[in-house]
Amino acid sequence: MRRVLIVVMALVVIPGIGLWIVARGLLGSDLVRQAVEQQASAYLRQPVVIGSASASIFPRVTLTLGDVAIGRPPVVRAARIRLLVGTRALLSRRVEDAEAVVEDGRIAWPLPFPLVPEAPASPTASPAPLTIVSVRRIALRRVTVVTGLPDVTIDLAASLSGDRLEIGKLTAVSGATRLEAKGAFDSLARMEGRFDVKGDLAFAEYRASGLTATLAIANGGFSLAPLAFSMFGGRYQGRLDADLRRTVPQLQLAGDVSAADVAALLKNSGSPDAITGRLRARVALRATGSDGAALLHSANGTFTASIADGTLPRLDLVRAIVLAFGKPSGPAPAGSGSAFSALGGAFTLTGGTVATENLTLQSRDVDFGGPASFRIDAGLVSARGDAVLSRELTAQAGTDLRRYAQEDGRVIVPVTIGGTLDRPAIAVDVLAAARRAFGNEVRRRVGDYLGGLFKKKKGGG
């Protein structure tokens, strides 16, 4: 047994120790560190600084580079870059088809230099202690990408073939956002690629789940099209485009929203529970900014929206109108109040203000239409238009209101709405209603007088 152990040590342990000594002496030398610095600097045409170099042999022969910085000032940093080179590379001093693992890094994007130079680097004047010829596989672990948007930490497993980078798996995390993707950069030199993406997205105080998209990267930006995700109990389908070439990113969003819960949507607006219902919308918006607050403030564009089967708990037009002309002559019908069947219009968004010239509200008891605006950050509301009571409610209104303010059997009165969503103020323009009532009364009496004349002439003839 002792002889067997001695043979095993001779065949396995001693060569391993020898390999470790050779690897440490060759790969861990300062000459290798300087050679890799020179080759990387020549290849990228950017200054590359490597703090340290060390070697290991388990599970593969590996050159570990520590404290790597690229650029002046550095735009790429890595705590470690491990090159898994293999025994053949150790003996030939040429690294071919290696695997590079970048750990705990930080990349400022977009890079001020191409990842793949147009022409190969010039050969070194004298033989180098180690020459890196090619890297076939690349892995990123805990590498943070810094753009004008919130930082994203990525893990990646990919293979490189010339200018093409095939990504088998990529995981991106930013706060509560977590996305997974696979696809390929067809050209690293032009930074053009296409990926399938899925996961969950967090934006400001909002969360989107079940995201699926096709991500296309080109021309210093990206697009997500088609893009779909669930949010506020509804579903968004459309596209998102981002231009990252400027200091501050520019975003464009276009698509359709279906069945979103309006109460959940307004939960963080400062006016919770001010309106309920289900939203359908078609949006086309642009925004500039690097965080949620800046994007919301700079957003502008147009959208059409309608809310179905909702309520305005703090806005009771019926009561305000009837009481403005005196007490009703009978009880209000069942279901009277702030419930509506439809609320919507065509809107513009500029500087945090939503405005429309054709807000329409339809309900059992009252219809309303006219221009309106809403200040998102403060919850301020401004609207004016004509409120039209239903025939059923008109029959329950006060006598004067029924007589002097109705047309075609329905009471019509001018109304102004101000204040905030949670504390709206309703003003009924009684004077305008009186003028309308006076006109109605004049027309009625003239009609009665003319009718009487025609009867007399008919009788006399």
Sequence and secondary structure as in RCSB ss.txt:
>XXXX:A:sequence
MRRVLIVVMALVVIPGIGLWIVARGLLGSDLVRQAVEQQASAYLRQPVVIGSASASIFPRVTLTLGDVAIGRPPV
VRAARIRLLVGTRALLSRRVEDAEAVVEDGRIAWPLPFPLVPEAPASPTASPAPLTIVSVRRIALRRVTVVTGLP
DVTIDLAASLSGDRLEIGKLTAVSGATRLEAKGAFDSLARMEGRFDVKGDLAFAEYRASGLTATLAIANGGFSLA
PLAFSMFGGRYQGRLDADLRRTVPQLQLAGDVSAADVAALLKNSGSPDAITGRLRARVALRATGSDGAALLHSAN
GTFTASIADGTLPRLDLVRAIVLAFGKPSGPAPAGSGSAFSALGGAFTLTGGTVATENLTLQSRDVDFGGPASFR
IDAGLVSARGDAVLSRELTAQAGTDLRRYAQEDGRVIVPVTIGGTLDRPAIAVDVLAAARRAFGNEVRRRVGDYL
GGLFKKKKGGG
>XXXX:A:secstr
 HHHHHHHIIIIIHHHHHHHHHHHHHHTSHHHHHHHHHHHHHHHTS EEEEEEEEE SSS EEEEEEEEETTTTS
EEEEEEEEE HHHHHHHSEE SEEEEEEEEEEESS SS SS SS     SS  S EE  EEEEEEEEEEEE SSS
 EEEEEEEEEETTEEEEEEEEEEETTEEEEEEEEEEETTTTEEEEEEEEEEEETTEEEEEEEEEEEEETTEEEEE
EEEEEETTEEEEEEEEEE SSSS EEEEEEEEEEEEHHHHTTTTT TTS  SEEEEEEEEEEE SSHHHHHHH E
EEEEEEEEEEE TT  HHHHHHHHT   SS   TT SSEEEEEEEEEEEETTEEEEEEEEEE SSEEEEEEEEEE
TTTTEEEEEEEEEE HHHHHHS HHHHHHSEETTEEEEEEEEEEBSSSEEEEE HHHHHHHHHHHHHHHHHHHHH
HHHHHHHHHH 
